[in-house]
């Protein structure tokens, strides 16, 4: 999934918003058994990243197991 957000923020404001977005989405995504990497790049080239807090080698089997389904 690729999501782009265009804004009229200043570079300094973009950096603050990017850090907040990464933190908030990272907290939300850490609650689900998904392997993910979130990257936000600002217009001045700064990159903010969040990754899965846990290793998921087979995301479908982990999701099924958390729903009580055996694979």
mmCIF file of the C-alpha atoms, coordinates in Angstrom:
data_MODEL
# 
_entry.id   MODEL 
# 
loop_
_atom_site.group_PDB 
_atom_site.id 
_atom_site.type_symbol 
_atom_site.label_atom_id 
_atom_site.label_alt_id 
_atom_site.label_comp_id 
_atom_site.label_asym_id 
_atom_site.label_entity_id 
_atom_site.label_seq_id 
_atom_site.pdbx_PDB_ins_code 
_atom_site.Cartn_x 
_atom_site.Cartn_y 
_atom_site.Cartn_z 
_atom_site.occupancy 
_atom_site.B_iso_or_equiv 
_atom_site.pdbx_formal_charge 
_atom_site.auth_seq_id 
_atom_site.auth_comp_id 
_atom_site.auth_asym_id 
_atom_site.auth_atom_id 
_atom_site.pdbx_PDB_model_num 
ATOM 1  C CA . UNK A 1 1  ? 0.000  0.000   0.000  1.00 0.00 ? 1  UNK A CA 1 
ATOM 2  C CA . UNK A 1 2  ? 1.379  3.411   -0.908 1.00 0.00 ? 2  UNK A CA 1 
ATOM 3  C CA . UNK A 1 3  ? -0.293 6.503   0.577  1.00 0.00 ? 3  UNK A CA 1 
ATOM 4  C CA . UNK A 1 4  ? 0.758  10.020  -0.386 1.00 0.00 ? 4  UNK A CA 1 
ATOM 5  C CA . UNK A 1 5  ? -0.239 13.152  1.461  1.00 0.00 ? 5  UNK A CA 1 
ATOM 6  C CA . UNK A 1 6  ? 0.363  16.584  -0.059 1.00 0.00 ? 6  UNK A CA 1 
ATOM 7  C CA . UNK A 1 7  ? 0.174  19.589  2.234  1.00 0.00 ? 7  UNK A CA 1 
ATOM 8  C CA . UNK A 1 8  ? 1.090  23.226  2.542  1.00 0.00 ? 8  UNK A CA 1 
ATOM 9  C CA . UNK A 1 9  ? 3.075  22.671  5.755  1.00 0.00 ? 9  UNK A CA 1 
ATOM 10 C CA . UNK A 1 10 ? 6.502  24.201  6.222  1.00 0.00 ? 10 UNK A CA 1 
ATOM 11 C CA . UNK A 1 11 ? 9.440  21.763  6.296  1.00 0.00 ? 11 UNK A CA 1 
ATOM 12 C CA . UNK A 1 12 ? 9.729  22.135  10.090 1.00 0.00 ? 12 UNK A CA 1 
ATOM 13 C CA . UNK A 1 13 ? 6.006  21.479  10.541 1.00 0.00 ? 13 UNK A CA 1 
ATOM 14 C CA . UNK A 1 14 ? 6.199  18.515  8.156  1.00 0.00 ? 14 UNK A CA 1 
ATOM 15 C CA . UNK A 1 15 ? 8.899  16.920  10.309 1.00 0.00 ? 15 UNK A CA 1 
ATOM 16 C CA . UNK A 1 16 ? 6.753  17.267  13.449 1.00 0.00 ? 16 UNK A CA 1 
ATOM 17 C CA . UNK A 1 17 ? 3.665  15.890  11.705 1.00 0.00 ? 17 UNK A CA 1 
ATOM 18 C CA . UNK A 1 18 ? 5.635  13.032  10.113 1.00 0.00 ? 18 UNK A CA 1 
ATOM 19 C CA . UNK A 1 19 ? 7.022  11.977  13.498 1.00 0.00 ? 19 UNK A CA 1 
ATOM 20 C CA . UNK A 1 20 ? 3.532  12.139  15.039 1.00 0.00 ? 20 UNK A CA 1 
ATOM 21 C CA . UNK A 1 21 ? 1.997  10.116  12.173 1.00 0.00 ? 21 UNK A CA 1 
ATOM 22 C CA . UNK A 1 22 ? 4.675  7.425   12.468 1.00 0.00 ? 22 UNK A CA 1 
ATOM 23 C CA . UNK A 1 23 ? 4.211  7.223   16.218 1.00 0.00 ? 23 UNK A CA 1 
ATOM 24 C CA . UNK A 1 24 ? 0.413  7.070   16.083 1.00 0.00 ? 24 UNK A CA 1 
ATOM 25 C CA . UNK A 1 25 ? 0.213  4.546   13.238 1.00 0.00 ? 25 UNK A CA 1 
ATOM 26 C CA . UNK A 1 26 ? 2.980  2.471   14.783 1.00 0.00 ? 26 UNK A CA 1 
ATOM 27 C CA . UNK A 1 27 ? 0.995  2.253   18.018 1.00 0.00 ? 27 UNK A CA 1 
ATOM 28 C CA . UNK A 1 28 ? -2.160 1.301   16.133 1.00 0.00 ? 28 UNK A CA 1 
ATOM 29 C CA . UNK A 1 29 ? -0.449 -1.264  13.897 1.00 0.00 ? 29 UNK A CA 1 
ATOM 30 C CA . UNK A 1 30 ? 1.454  -2.868  16.782 1.00 0.00 ? 30 UNK A CA 1 
ATOM 31 C CA . UNK A 1 31 ? -1.883 -4.208  18.042 1.00 0.00 ? 31 UNK A CA 1 
ATOM 32 C CA . UNK A 1 32 ? -2.482 -6.333  14.930 1.00 0.00 ? 32 UNK A CA 1 
ATOM 33 C CA . UNK A 1 33 ? -0.441 -9.333  13.746 1.00 0.00 ? 33 UNK A CA 1 
ATOM 34 C CA . UNK A 1 34 ? 0.854  -7.710  10.566 1.00 0.00 ? 34 UNK A CA 1 
ATOM 35 C CA . UNK A 1 35 ? 4.353  -7.456  9.244  1.00 0.00 ? 35 UNK A CA 1 
ATOM 36 C CA . UNK A 1 36 ? 4.719  -3.853  8.165  1.00 0.00 ? 36 UNK A CA 1 
ATOM 37 C CA . UNK A 1 37 ? 7.142  -1.042  7.541  1.00 0.00 ? 37 UNK A CA 1 
ATOM 38 C CA . UNK A 1 38 ? 5.817  2.503   7.577  1.00 0.00 ? 38 UNK A CA 1 
ATOM 39 C CA . UNK A 1 39 ? 7.885  5.251   5.969  1.00 0.00 ? 39 UNK A CA 1 
ATOM 40 C CA . UNK A 1 40 ? 7.087  8.963   5.816  1.00 0.00 ? 40 UNK A CA 1 
ATOM 41 C CA . UNK A 1 41 ? 9.335  11.151  3.675  1.00 0.00 ? 41 UNK A CA 1 
ATOM 42 C CA . UNK A 1 42 ? 9.072  14.918  4.025  1.00 0.00 ? 42 UNK A CA 1 
ATOM 43 C CA . UNK A 1 43 ? 9.514  17.367  1.154  1.00 0.00 ? 43 UNK A CA 1 
ATOM 44 C CA . UNK A 1 44 ? 12.997 18.234  2.411  1.00 0.00 ? 44 UNK A CA 1 
ATOM 45 C CA . UNK A 1 45 ? 14.068 14.569  2.364  1.00 0.00 ? 45 UNK A CA 1 
ATOM 46 C CA . UNK A 1 46 ? 13.765 13.605  6.035  1.00 0.00 ? 46 UNK A CA 1 
ATOM 47 C CA . UNK A 1 47 ? 12.584 10.019  6.528  1.00 0.00 ? 47 UNK A CA 1 
ATOM 48 C CA . UNK A 1 48 ? 10.647 8.713   9.520  1.00 0.00 ? 48 UNK A CA 1 
ATOM 49 C CA . UNK A 1 49 ? 10.092 4.953   9.850  1.00 0.00 ? 49 UNK A CA 1 
ATOM 50 C CA . UNK A 1 50 ? 8.204  2.471   11.999 1.00 0.00 ? 50 UNK A CA 1 
ATOM 51 C CA . UNK A 1 51 ? 8.511  -1.307  11.689 1.00 0.00 ? 51 UNK A CA 1 
ATOM 52 C CA . UNK A 1 52 ? 6.640  -4.271  13.126 1.00 0.00 ? 52 UNK A CA 1 
ATOM 53 C CA . UNK A 1 53 ? 7.607  -4.741  16.770 1.00 0.00 ? 53 UNK A CA 1 
ATOM 54 C CA . UNK A 1 54 ? 7.640  -8.494  16.205 1.00 0.00 ? 54 UNK A CA 1 
ATOM 55 C CA . UNK A 1 55 ? 8.845  -10.755 13.462 1.00 0.00 ? 55 UNK A CA 1 
ATOM 56 C CA . UNK A 1 56 ? 6.096  -12.369 11.436 1.00 0.00 ? 56 UNK A CA 1 
ATOM 57 C CA . UNK A 1 57 ? 7.320  -15.015 9.027  1.00 0.00 ? 57 UNK A CA 1 
ATOM 58 C CA . UNK A 1 58 ? 3.838  -16.094 7.883  1.00 0.00 ? 58 UNK A CA 1 
ATOM 59 C CA . UNK A 1 59 ? 1.356  -13.248 8.534  1.00 0.00 ? 59 UNK A CA 1 
ATOM 60 C CA . UNK A 1 60 ? -1.680 -15.256 7.357  1.00 0.00 ? 60 UNK A CA 1 
ATOM 61 C CA . UNK A 1 61 ? -1.085 -18.107 9.795  1.00 0.00 ? 61 UNK A CA 1 
ATOM 62 C CA . UNK A 1 62 ? -0.488 -15.667 12.674 1.00 0.00 ? 62 UNK A CA 1 
ATOM 63 C CA . UNK A 1 63 ? -3.712 -13.801 11.847 1.00 0.00 ? 63 UNK A CA 1 
ATOM 64 C CA . UNK A 1 64 ? -5.661 -17.055 11.608 1.00 0.00 ? 64 UNK A CA 1 
ATOM 65 C CA . UNK A 1 65 ? -4.213 -18.291 14.912 1.00 0.00 ? 65 UNK A CA 1 
ATOM 66 C CA . UNK A 1 66 ? -5.212 -15.064 16.673 1.00 0.00 ? 66 UNK A CA 1 
ATOM 67 C CA . UNK A 1 67 ? -8.781 -15.637 15.372 1.00 0.00 ? 67 UNK A CA 1 
ATOM 68 C CA . UNK A 1 68 ? -8.792 -19.253 16.638 1.00 0.00 ? 68 UNK A CA 1 
ATOM 69 C CA . UNK A 1 69 ? -8.518 -20.753 13.141 1.00 0.00 ? 69 UNK A CA 1 
ATOM 70 C CA . UNK A 1 70 ? -5.969 -23.493 12.582 1.00 0.00 ? 70 UNK A CA 1 
ATOM 71 C CA . UNK A 1 71 ? -3.991 -23.530 9.325  1.00 0.00 ? 71 UNK A CA 1 
# 
